[in-house]
Amino acid sequence: MSLLAELGYAPDERVVVVHVDDLGMSRAANLGGVRALEGAATCGSIMVPCPAFDEMAQIARERPELDLGVHLTLNCEYDGHRWGPVRSDVPSLVAPDGGMWRTVRETVEHALVEEVDRELRAQIHRALDAGVDVTHIDAHMGAVFDLKFVDVYFRLAHEFRLPAFIPRLARREARVLNLGGRLAEFERRIDTAEAAGFPIFDHFEADSLSFAPGTGLAHNTARIDRLGPGLAYLITHCAEGGPELESITRDWRQRDEERRIYSDGSMARELERRGIRTSGMRPLRENLSSKLG
């Protein structure tokens, strides 16, 4: 039986996980992300090392219906909004200023695999210990998808019995995830995970912020139009506009616009018009648990 059939869908349906990244990064991300989750977004993931993690964990405890995972974090890309690792014994993950490395390239160059494993494991444990009903894992900036670290990612999914964002990849998607010409090596890991019962996404859309302010609805409508039949993962970065978000990131207008269109019914209507079904990650976790026993 296909994964869609196991989840109760027809094999030719388009089923989309509408995902909010970067919860916990800031209060603006928490407020905007939750508003989107009250609208068309179906789930999101929390950046455990970030300054607003405690607030997001409290929201998760108070609202257990929210479908929330851990956004495994190895980078801090901002100059004026810095965070370091959860653990103090992972020096290879730390830039000279005490925060995490700004770029994936720097992380790949400097970080030791055993310290990546130690830190990401700690992030999941911290979320669980804080009372978050962790439904899945995924990867901030795709850093853990580098083949230097990707076996840690698959291992954590197995050990914690959590579905992970694992996509089938074409050449374009391989470039998005920094895999270069090593697609075949990643595909072997995908096949192994699928054979073990883990859900694999047929499509994903990561291009959530590259639009001019005011064109977010058209941009996001085009994104869902690119998704074919099967299970898809649609990444958003919904956040509440205002002085805090503006002080952190130059794309604050786009993040605020995504918050609006995913919370005010605009994207919900576009999904419905196309007959696209939506799902969170909790049903995938339940399906995985039934297979793992």
N, C-alpha and C positions, 0 to 999 in steps of 0.2 A: 504494500500500500504506500502511495506517495505521501510526503509530509503534508501537503495541502489536504488530502483526504483524511489523514489522521487528525487534522485540526478541524475537520468538518466543512471544508470548502470543496467546490468543484475543481477538477484539475486544470481547467482553462481560466480560472479566475485570477484577477490581480489582487493580491493581498499585501498591504503595505504596513510595516511597522513605522510609525511616525515618531521619530526619536528626538528628544531635546538633549543636546550635549551641554556640558559646562555648568551644571548645577553645582552649587557650592563655591564657585569661583568668586562670587560677590553677592551682596544682598540683591542687587539688581537682577542678577541671573536667577536667583531663587524666586523672586517675586514674579518676574516675567515668565520663567519656566513653569511655575505652578499655574499661572493663568492660562498658558498654552495647554497644559495637561487637563485643565477644565474644559478645553475646547477640542480642537481636532487632534492634538498630539496624544499619543497613546502611552508613552513611557519616556523615561529620561535616565541619565546617569550622573552620579555625583563625583566631583573631584575631591577626594578625601584630604589631600594635603593643604587645601586652600583655606583662606581666612573665614569664609562663610559656611564651612562644613557643619559646624555645630548647629547653626540655625537651620540648615537643611535637614539635618538628622532629627531635630526636634519636630519639624514639619512632617517628616516621614513617620515619626511615632504617633503624632496626632492625627494623621490621615493615612491609615494603613491601606486604604484602597489605591493609593498612588503606586504605580508600577515603576520601581526605581532600581537601578543597578549601580555598579562602580565603574567610573570612567578612569581606568588605570592610567596614572599620570607619571610621566618621566621628564616632563619639560615644564618650564615657566617662560612663556614667550614674551612677556611684557617687561618693559624697562622700569616702569614706575609702580608696578603691582606685583610684588615678588613673593614667592613661597618656596620653602625647601621641602625635603622629604619628610615623611612621617617618622622614620627611624633616624637615629644619630650615628649609626655605625655603617653608613653607606657613602663614604667620602667620594667615590668615583661618580656619584650622581650629582655632585654639588659643584657649581661654578665658583669662581674666586670670590664673588660677592655674597656667597652663602645661600643663594637661591639655586633652583634647578637650572640646568642648561637651557638656553633660549631656543636652540634649534635641534631638530632631530639629528642632523649631521654631527653636532657636537656630542650629543648623547651617545651615538653609535661609536664615535671615536674614543670617548673617555670611559664610559660606564662598563663595569665588570658584570658579567652575566649573573654570578652568584649574588651580587648586591642588588641587581634588578629583581631577581627572584625574591630576595629577602624583603625589599621595599614593597613590591606589589602584593605579596602575601600579607604584609602588615596593613596595607590599605584596605584589603577585603576584611580582615579581622576587625579593624577599627570600625568599619561601617556596621558589621554584624554586632559588635559589642555595644554600639550606640543605639541599637534597636531598629536598624534599617532592615526590612525584609528584602534582602538583596535578590533580585530576580535574574540578573545577568551581569556580564562584564563586557566592556568594550575598551577602546584605546584612544587616549587623547593624542591628537596630531598623528595617529597611526604609528607612533614610535615603536611600540612593541611588535609591530608586524615586520620590522627588519629581521632578516633571517638570523642575525646574531642573537635576537631575543625571543623569536616567535615560539620556540619550543617551551619557554616559560609560560607564555600565554595559553597554549594548548594544555599544558600540565595543570595550570591553575583551574582551568575549566573542568578538567577531569576530577581533580581532587575535591573541589568545592561543589561538584555536580551542578554546574551552572551553564546554561546556554551562553554562548559568546557570539559577538558579531564576527561571523566567519563567512565571507562572500566567495562565490565563484568568480573567477577573474578572467577578463580579457586583457589584452596588452595595455589598454588605456587605464583600466582600474589598477593594474600592477604598478604603473607609474605613480598613480595617486598614493599608493601604499608603500612607496619607496622600495619596490622589489626589483627594479631594474630589469635585467634579463634573466632573473632567476625564478621565473614563473613556475617552471616545472617542479622545482623543489617545494614551493608552497603548495602546489596542487597535490602532491603526494601526501602532505599533512592534512589537507582538506579531505581527501579520500579516506584516510584513516579515521578522522573524526566522524565523518558521515557513517562509516561502517560501525562505529561505536554507538551511534544513535543521536549524535549531535545535529541540531538543525543547521542547514547551510542555506544562505541567502542567494537566490538566483540573480538578483540585481541589487545595486545600491547606488544612491545619489548623495554625494558628499558636497556638492557645489552650492552651499546654502547662502553665501554672503557676497558673491561677486555680481552684484546688481547695483545700478544707480538708485539712490534714494527716490522713492515714489514708484518704482517699477517692481516691487517685491512680489505682488500678486501674479503678474505676468511671468516673472522669472520662475516662481514656484509652480505655477500651472504647467509651464514647459517642462519642468523637472518631472512631474508625475506623468506627463504624456510620454516621456522616454522610457517609462517602466513597463516591461512586457509582462505576460502571464507568469504566475509563480509568486514566490515570496520575495518581497523587496524591503530594503532598509533605507528610509529617507531621513537624512540628518538635518536638523535645524539647530540654531543657536539663539533661541528666543530669550530676550532679556528686557527688563524695564528701562526705558530711556530716562535720562536725567543726569545730574552732575556726577554721580558716582561712576556710571557706565562711561560717560564722556571722558572722564579722567583716566580711564583704564585703556580704552581701545579706540582706534580711529574708525572702526566699522560699527560704532555704537548705533548709528541711524539704521543700518541694515538689521541689526539685532532687535532693535525696538520695533521695526516694521514687521519683522517675522513674528514677534510676540503678538502684534495686533492682528495680522491676517490669520494666525493659527488660533486666536482666541475669540475673534468677533464673528465667526461663522463663515468668513470668506473662503478659506481653504476647505472647510467641511462641505460647503456647497459644491466646490469644484471636484472634490473626491466623489461626492454622491452623483453628480451629473455624469461622471464617467463610469459609474458602476463599480468603483474601486472599493474593496472591503479593507478594513483596518484591523490591526491586532496589536496588542502589547506583547511584552516578553514573558509575562507570567504564564500564559497558556503554553508557551514553548518550554518553560521550565517544568510545568506539570507533565507535558508530553515526554520530555527527556527523563524525568523521574520514573515514569511508567516503564521506560525501556531499560533503565539501569537497575530497577528493582529496589 
